[in-house]
Amino acid sequence: MHRTPIRASVLLLCLCAAAHGSTSIVGSWQLKSDQVDIVAEFLPDGSFRQLTVTSAGRQSISGRYQLAGQVLSMLPQGAPHPQLILCRFADPDTVLATYPSGETLQWRRVKAPAAPGPTPRPSGVAPGGATAAAPAPAQTAGRRPILLVQRTWEPNERAFSFLLPREWNFKGGIFNVNPLTQNGPGNSIAPKCDLTVQKDERGTVMIRLAPSWNYADLTYSPTGFGLFKPGQSYQGMTVRALPPPKQFLSELFRSVRSRASAVTTLAEDPMREVVDAVRQANQAVNQALQQAGLKPNAYDGMAMLVEYTEDGQRYREVLRTIITDARASALMWSNEHTVHFRAPAAEFEIWKPALDVIVNSVEINPEWFARVTRAMDQRGKMALDTQRYINKVSNEIVENRRRVNAEIRYEGYLFLSGQDEYVNPFTQKVELDTSAYRHRWMNNHGEILYTDEKVYNPSEHEKRPNYEWKLSPSRPR
């Protein structure tokens, strides 16, 4: 077995919840070969200790860990940053740990986990600066239900399609801003999208593709600066100083979760790979700006995982956005690719794969795209190009990692939340999809069914005329 070189700083174990095994990583895990013997013990209080034995001697380290979804974060004492890795259980006692290099190691449980006791709550900072107690990582409550999804059109303009779970509902879609009612064209350059997909009317489990808005910031205007106050309108854009992405997400959270209490920020991620992808997708725009003697646009991003209580229910919610700074060229900035999704904290790991399926399944309608771009200027065209690009960026990051073993930072709850390559049994094309479920079925009408049940056969349960179901296997390696 080819192994990633073991760094002295930390053993990057990948231990994640499995539907058929224990959801706790508390206990001891081992990797043993002719060259090295490593044992890492995870304690109920969120600490770990590790012993590495090689021909050069013994080395011990200790630190803190946190498991969230399929990402384990381990911070050794004295290390400046935690190290992260993607993971999944092969069985209750075997972990397949995929490293940032793209290689996968197998770890075996060597001792049954200790009985979990009270877990201390580390401190955290809530959006807006409020300090609260951070709860222990939520545990999976029960088994993931079977998930049947059907490709569905955006209702207003058929601008794109997405996979909608059966018996879920959605609202919103594409809309356009009338410049005559907004005192200017600043938000009429391109159509906007505000689409919410939810399991029930309360949005107990939900995901929202939030609209992108242009805001005026006249910092670089010698005449406008000081004349327009925050909240006023300039060319159809609300005047608002450019905020850091974290501040933008914190304000967004407060606006959509006004009844939230006991808010805690559990994790933050600057999404450097995604920001770089957006920058590359807009390279032509920046080159045109530079040729015109203008400063190119700048990009910044952030993803946040928060936990809070609303109407007596404890939730976990992920929010992410990319901020485009066009103040030097157009006296404005905008939020783009803004998404937020939530589920009850105790069920977050159950529903996270379903939410990933929805957000990663968006496909732009090329006919709609062509109609829109004919009526838009170059900036608007590139904005939609970027939207189409960002929907594929996670696939490209994963593919790049697989081919060249690029150094990818695995941040939780976003694009890289456990994926695999599957063969479509009807088209024979290779498709990238979530690896959270053990079995993936497809039928000749484009529906996909995910299940952990080994004996479940949709042909016996989804009996409909002219529907043929086939397993979609992983791509042979």
For each residue, the residues with C-beta under 8 A, 3 or more apart:
1: 33 105 106
2: 103
3: 6 33 103 105
4: 99 101 103 105
5:
6: 3 11 36 38 52
7: 10 12
8: 52 59 61
9: 61 76 79 83
10: 7 50 61 63 74 76 79 83
11: 6 31 38 40 50 52 61 74
12: 7 72 74 83 84 85 97 99
13: 25 29 40 72 74 85 87 95 97 107
14: 70 72 85 86 87 88 95 96 97 98 107
15: 25 29 42 67 72 87 89 95 97 107
16: 67 69 70 71 72 87 88 89 95 418
17: 23 67 69 70 89 139 140 349
18: 21 22 23 88 89 91 92
19: 140 143 144 438 452
20: 89 91 92 452
21: 18 89 91 92 93
22: 18 92 113
23: 17 18 139 140 349
24: 27 113 116 139
25: 13 15 29 42 65 67 72 113
26: 42 43 44 113 114 116
27: 24 41 42 109 111 112 113 114
28: 39 40 41 42 109 110 111
29: 13 15 25 39 40 41 42 95 107 108 109 110
30: 37 38 39 40 107 108 110
31: 11 36 37 38 105 106 107 108
32: 36 37 38
33: 1 3 36 37
34:
35: 54 55
36: 6 31 32 33 52 53 54
37: 30 31 32 33 52 53 54
38: 6 11 30 31 32 50 51 52 53
39: 28 29 30 50 51 110
40: 11 13 28 29 30 48 49 50 51
41: 27 28 29 48 49 50
42: 15 25 26 27 28 29 48 65
43: 26 46 47 48 49 114
44: 26 114 116 117 119
45: 119 120
46: 43 64 65 66 119 120 122 136
47: 43 62 63 64 65
48: 40 41 42 43 62 63 64 65 74
49: 40 41 43 60 61 62
50: 10 11 38 39 40 41 60 61 62
51: 38 39 40 58 59 60
52: 6 8 11 36 37 38 58 59 60 61
53: 36 37 38 57 58
54: 35 36 37 57 59
55: 35
56:
57: 53 54
58: 51 52 53
59: 8 51 52 54
60: 49 50 51 52
61: 8 9 10 11 49 50 52 76 77
62: 47 48 49 50 76 77
63: 10 47 48 74 75 76 77 79
64: 46 47 48 74 75
65: 25 42 46 47 48 72 73 74 75
66: 46 72 73 137 266 267
67: 15 16 17 25 71 72 73 137
68: 71 73 137 266 267 305 412 413
69: 16 17 348 349 352 412 413 417 418
70: 14 16 17 86 87 88 412 417 418 436
71: 16 67 68 84 85 86 87 410 411 412 413 417
72: 12 13 14 15 16 25 65 66 67 84 85 87
73: 65 66 67 68 82 83 84 267 412
74: 10 11 12 13 48 63 64 65 82 83 84
75: 63 64 65 79 81 82 83
76: 9 10 61 62 63 79
77: 61 62 63
78:
79: 9 10 63 75 76 82 83
80:
81: 75
82: 73 74 75 79
83: 9 10 12 73 74 75 79
84: 12 71 72 73 74 100 409 410 411 412
85: 12 13 14 71 72 97 98 99 100 410
86: 14 70 71 98 410 416 417 418
87: 13 14 15 16 70 71 72 95 96 97 98
88: 14 16 18 70 95 96 418 435 436
89: 15 16 17 18 20 21 92 94 95 96
90: 94 95 96 106
91: 18 20 21 94
92: 18 20 21 22 89 109
93: 21 108 109
94: 89 90 91 106 107 108 109
95: 13 14 15 16 29 87 88 89 90 106 107 108 109
96: 14 87 88 89 90 104 105 106
97: 12 13 14 15 85 87 104 105 106 107
98: 14 85 86 87 102 103 104
99: 4 12 85 102 103 104 105
100: 84 85 401 407 408 409 410
101: 4 401 405 407
102: 98 99 401 402 405 406 408
103: 2 3 4 98 99 405
104: 96 97 98 99
105: 1 3 4 31 96 97 99
106: 1 31 90 94 95 96 97
107: 13 14 15 29 30 31 94 95 97
108: 29 30 31 93 94 95
109: 27 28 29 92 93 94 95 112
110: 28 29 30 39
111: 27 28
112: 27 109
113: 22 24 25 26 27 116
114: 26 27 43 44
115:
116: 24 26 44 113 119
117: 44
118:
119: 44 45 46 116 136
120: 45 46 136
121: 133 134 135 136
122: 46 133 134
123: 131 132 133 134
124: 131 132 133 134 264 265 266
125: 129 130 131 132 264 265
126: 129 130 131 132 263 264 265 306 308
127: 130 249 250 251 253 254 263 265 304 306
128: 250 251 254
129: 125 126
130: 125 126 127 263
131: 123 124 125 126
132: 123 124 125 126 262 263 264
133: 121 122 123 124 262 264
134: 121 122 123 124 264 265 266 307
135: 121 138 264 307 314 345
136: 46 119 120 121
137: 66 67 68
138: 135 307 316 345 346 347 348 349
139: 17 23 24 346 349
140: 17 19 23 346 347 349 350
141: 344 346 347 350
142: 347 350
143: 19 350 452
144: 19 147 350 353 436 437 452
145: 350
146: 449 450 451 453 456
147: 144 165 353 354 357 437 449 450 451
148: 165 166 447 448 449 450 458 462
149: 163 164 165 166 357 358 361 447 448 449 450
150: 163 164 166 445 446 447
151: 161 162 163 164 361 446 447
152: 161 162 163 164 170
153: 158 160 161 365
154: 157 158 159 160 161 162 173 174 193 195
155: 158 173
156: 159 173 174 175
157: 154 173 174 191 368
158: 153 154 155 161 365 368
159: 154 156 173 174 191 193 364 365 368 369 372
160: 153 154 362 363 364 365 368
161: 151 152 153 154 158 361 362 363 365
162: 151 152 154 195 197 358 361 362 363
163: 149 150 151 152 357 358 361 448
164: 149 150 151 152 168 170 197 358
165: 147 148 149 168 199 354 357 358
166: 148 149 150
167:
168: 164 165 197 198 199
169: 197 198 200 201
170: 152 164 195 196 197 198
171: 195 196
172: 175 193 194 195 196
173: 154 155 156 157 159 193 194 195
174: 154 156 157 159 191 192 193
175: 156 172 191 192 193 194 211
176: 188 191 192
177: 182 187 188 192 236
178: 181 182 188
179: 182 184 185 186 187 188 236
180:
181: 178
182: 177 178 179 186 187 188 233 236
183: 233 235 236
184: 179 233 234 235 236 237
185: 179 188 189 235 236
186: 179 182 189 214 216 234 235 236 237 332
187: 177 179 182 192 213 214 236 237
188: 176 177 178 179 182 185 236
189: 185 186 214 376 377 379 380 383
190: 212 372 376 380 383 384
191: 157 159 174 175 176 372
192: 174 175 176 177 187 211 212 213
193: 154 159 172 173 174 175 209 211 212
194: 172 173 175 208 209 210 211
195: 154 162 170 171 172 173 208 209
196: 170 171 172 203 206 207 208 209
197: 162 164 168 169 170 206 207 208 358
198: 168 169 170 201 202 203 204 205 206 207
199: 165 168 203 204 205 206 351
200: 169 203 204 205
201: 169 198
202: 198
203: 196 198 199 200 206 342
204: 198 199 200 313 343 344
205: 198 199 200 342 343 344 347 351 354 355
206: 196 197 198 199 203 341 342
207: 196 197 198 339 340 341 355 358 359
208: 194 195 196 197 256 339 340 341
209: 193 194 195 196 338 339 359 362
210: 194 252 335 338 339 340
211: 175 192 193 194 338
212: 190 192 193 334 335 336 337 338 383
213: 187 192 237 238 334 335
214: 186 187 189 237 332 333 334
215: 237 238 239 240 242 332 333 334
216: 186 228 233 234 235 237 238 239 240 331 332
217: 239 240 241 242 327 331 332 333
218: 221 224 225 227 228 234 239 331
219: 225 241 242 327
220: 225 327 328 331
221: 218 224 225 331
222: 225
223: 227
224: 218 221 227 228 234 331
225: 218 219 220 221 222
226:
227: 218 223 224
228: 216 218 224 232 234 239
229: 232 239
230: 239 240 241
231: 238 239 240
232: 228 229 238 239
233: 182 183 184 216 236 237 238 239
234: 184 186 216 218 224 228 237 239 331
235: 183 184 185 186 216
236: 177 179 182 183 184 185 186 187 188 233
237: 184 186 187 213 214 215 216 233 234 332
238: 213 215 216 231 232 233
239: 215 216 217 218 228 229 230 231 232 233 234
240: 215 216 217 230 231 243
241: 217 219 230
242: 215 217 219 323 325 327 333
243: 240 247 248 251 323
244: 247 248 300 302 323
245: 248 249 270 300 301 302 321 322 323
246: 249 250 268 302 304
247: 243 244 250 251
248: 243 244 245 251 252 302 321 323 335
249: 127 245 246 252 253 302 304 319 320 321
250: 127 128 246 247 253 254 304
251: 127 128 243 247 248 254 255
252: 210 248 249 255 256 319 321 338 340
253: 127 249 250 256 257 260 263 304 306 317 319 340
254: 127 128 250 251 257 258 260
255: 251 252 258
256: 208 252 253 340
257: 253 254 260 308 310 317
258: 254 255
259: 310 311
260: 253 254 257 263 308 309 310 315
261: 308 309 310
262: 132 133 308 309
263: 126 127 130 132 253 260 306 307 308
264: 124 125 126 132 133 134 135 306 307 308
265: 124 125 126 127 134 268 304 305 306
266: 66 68 124 134 305 306 307 316
267: 66 68 73 304 305 411 412 413
268: 246 265 302 303 304 305
269: 302 303 304 411 412 414
270: 245 275 300 301 302
271: 274 275 301 302 303 320 322 411 414
272: 275 276 301 409
273: 276 277 393 397 408 409
274: 271 277 278 301 322 337 390 393 414 415
275: 270 271 272 278 279 299 300 301 322
276: 272 273 279 280
277: 273 274 280 281 389 390 393 396 397
278: 274 275 281 282 299 301 322 324 336 337 386 389 390
279: 275 276 282 283 286 299
280: 276 277 283
281: 277 278 382 385 386 389 390
282: 278 279 285 286 297 299 324 382 386
283: 279 280 286 287
284: 287 288 382
285: 282 288 289 296 297 378 379 382
286: 279 282 283 289 290 296 297
287: 283 284 290 291 296
288: 284 285 291 292 378
289: 285 286 292 294 295 296 297 329
290: 286 287 293 294 295 296
291: 287 288
292: 288 289
293: 290
294: 289 290 328 329
295: 289 290 328 329
296: 285 286 287 289 290 329
297: 282 285 286 289 324 325 326 329
298: 324 325
299: 275 278 279 282 322 323 324 325
300: 244 245 270 275 322 323 325
301: 245 270 271 272 274 275 278 320 321 322 323
302: 244 245 246 248 249 268 269 270 271 320 321
303: 268 269 271 318 319 320 411 413 414
304: 127 246 249 250 253 265 267 268 269 318 319 320
305: 68 265 266 267 268 316 317 318 412 413
306: 126 127 253 263 264 265 266 316 317 318 319
307: 134 135 138 263 264 266 314 315 316 317 345
308: 126 257 260 261 262 263 264 314 315 317
309: 260 261 262 312 313 314 315
310: 257 259 260 261 313 315
311: 259
312: 309
313: 204 309 310 344
314: 135 307 308 309 344 345 346
315: 260 307 308 309 310 342 343 344 345
316: 138 266 305 306 307 342 343 344 345 348
317: 253 257 305 306 307 308 340 341 342
318: 303 304 305 306 339 340 341 342 413 414
319: 249 252 253 303 304 306 338 339 340
320: 249 271 301 302 303 304 337 338 339 340 414
321: 245 248 249 252 301 302 335 336 337 338 339
322: 245 271 274 275 278 299 300 301 335 336 337 338 390
323: 242 243 244 245 248 299 300 301 333 334 335 336
324: 278 282 297 298 299 333 334 335 336
325: 242 297 298 299 300 328 333
326: 297 329 330 331 332 333 334
327: 217 219 220 242 330 331 332 333
328: 220 294 295 325
329: 289 294 295 296 297 326
330: 326 327 379
331: 216 217 218 220 221 224 234 326 327
332: 186 214 215 216 217 237 326 327
333: 214 215 217 242 323 324 325 326 327
334: 212 213 214 215 323 324 326
335: 210 212 213 248 321 322 323 324 338
336: 212 278 321 322 323 324 383 386 387
337: 212 274 278 320 321 322 386 387 390
338: 209 210 211 212 252 319 320 321 322 335
339: 207 208 209 210 318 319 320 321 359
340: 207 208 210 252 253 256 317 318 319 320
341: 206 207 208 317 318 355 359
342: 203 205 206 315 316 317 318
343: 204 205 315 316 347 348 350 351 352 355
344: 141 204 205 313 314 315 316 347 348
345: 135 138 307 314 315 316 348
346: 138 139 140 141 314
347: 138 140 141 142 205 343 344 350 351
348: 69 138 316 343 344 345 351 352
349: 17 23 69 138 139 140 352
350: 140 141 142 143 144 145 343 347
351: 199 205 343 347 348 354 355
352: 69 343 348 349 355 356 413 417 436
353: 144 147 356 357 417 418 434 436 437 450
354: 147 165 205 351 357 358 450
355: 205 207 341 343 351 352 358 359
356: 352 353 359 360 417 434 436
357: 147 149 163 165 353 354 360 361 433 434 448 450
358: 149 162 163 164 165 197 207 354 355 361
359: 207 209 339 341 355 356 362
360: 356 357 391 394 395 415 433 434
361: 149 151 161 162 163 357 358
362: 160 161 162 209 359 391
363: 160 161 162 391
364: 159 160 368 369 384 387 388 391
365: 153 158 159 160 161 368 369
366: 369 370
367: 370 371
368: 157 158 159 160 364 365 371 372
369: 159 364 365 366 372 373 384 388
370: 366 367 373 374
371: 367 368 374 375
372: 159 190 191 368 369 375 376 380 384
373: 369 370 376 380 381 384
374: 370 371
375: 371 372
376: 189 190 372 373 379 380 381 384
377: 189 380 381
378: 285 288 381 382
379: 189 285 330 376 382 383
380: 189 190 372 373 376 377 383 384
381: 373 376 377 378 384 385
382: 281 282 284 285 378 379 385 386
383: 189 190 212 336 379 380 386 387
384: 190 364 369 372 373 376 380 381 387 388
385: 281 381 382 388 389
386: 278 281 282 336 337 382 383 389 390
387: 336 337 364 383 384 390 391
388: 364 369 384 385 391 392
389: 277 278 281 385 386 392 393
390: 274 277 278 281 322 337 386 387 393
391: 360 362 363 364 387 388
392: 388 389 395 396
393: 273 274 277 389 390 396 397 415
394: 360 397 398 414 415 416 419
395: 360 392 398 399 419 432
396: 277 392 393 399 400
397: 273 277 393 394 400 401 408 415 416
398: 394 395 401 402 416 419 432
399: 395 396 402 403 432
400: 396 397 403 404 406 408
401: 100 101 102 397 398 404 405 406 408
402: 102 398 399
403: 399 400
404: 400 401
405: 101 102 103 401
406: 102 400 401
407: 100 101
408: 100 102 273 397 400 401 416
409: 84 100 272 273
410: 71 84 85 86 100 416
411: 71 84 267 269 271 303 414 416
412: 68 69 70 71 73 84 267 269 305 417
413: 68 69 71 267 303 305 318 352 417
414: 269 271 274 303 318 320 394 411 417
415: 274 360 393 394 397
416: 86 394 397 398 408 410 411 419
417: 69 70 71 86 352 353 356 412 413 414 434 436
418: 16 69 70 86 88 353 434 435 436
419: 394 395 398 416 432 433 434 435
420: 432 433 434 435 474 475
421: 430 431 432 474 475
422: 430 431 432 433 440 472 473 474 475
423: 428 429 430 431 472 473 474 475
424: 427 428 429 430 431 442 472
425: 428 442 470 471 472 473
426: 442 444 470
427: 424
428: 423 424 425
429: 423 424
430: 421 422 423 424 475
431: 421 422 423 424 472
432: 395 398 399 419 420 421 422
433: 357 360 419 420 422 440 448
434: 353 356 357 360 417 418 419 420 437 450
435: 88 418 419 420
436: 70 88 144 352 353 356 417 418 450
437: 144 147 353 434 440 450 451 452
438: 19 451 452 454
439: 450 451 452 453 454 456 471
440: 422 433 437 448 449 450 471 472
441: 448 449 450 451 458 469 470 471 472
442: 424 425 426 446 447 448 449 469 470 472
443: 446 447 449 458 462 467 468 469 470
444: 426 466 467 468
445: 150 467
446: 150 151 442 443
447: 148 149 150 151 442 443
448: 148 149 163 357 433 440 441 442 472
449: 146 147 148 149 440 441 442 443 458 462 469
450: 146 147 148 149 353 354 357 434 436 437 439 440 441
451: 146 147 437 438 439 441 456
452: 19 20 143 144 437 438 439
453: 146 439 456
454: 438 439
455:
456: 146 439 451 453 461
457: 460 461 469
458: 148 441 443 449 461 462 469
459: 462 463 468 469
460: 457 463
461: 456 457 458
462: 148 443 449 458 459 467 469
463: 459 460 467
464: 467
465:
466: 444
467: 443 444 445 462 463 464
468: 443 444 459
469: 441 442 443 449 457 458 459 462
470: 425 426 441 442 443
471: 425 439 440 441
472: 422 423 424 425 431 440 441 442 448
473: 422 423 425 476
474: 420 421 422 423 477
475: 420 421 422 423 430
476: 473
477: 474
